[in-house]
Amino acid sequence: MDITGLLIFLAIGAVAGWIAGTLMKGGGFGLLINIVIGVIGAVLGGFVFGLLGISAGGLIGSVLTATVGAVLLLFVIGIIKKA
């Protein structure tokens, strides 16, 4: 992965983390945490979409996949914190 690909990946992670944070708690978590949540969400979303046989290509598909994964991640973290 070259530097451009890495920067795009991190930007998608930041956007997805911010969207997920806004949906789940009403606001973002800050740039660094948004990137971490978005990147983990991208991996989780890609795994879940792969299991379901869904292929999301392109920039919008990547953001959507990462956002869905990040929302799932925050949902699971919320359940664990309440237990």
Secondary structure, 3 states (H helix, E strand, C coil): CCHHHHHHHHHHHHHHHHHHHHHHHCCCCCHHHHHHHHHHHHHHHHHHHHHHCCCCCHHHHHHHHHHHHHHHHHHHHHHHHHC
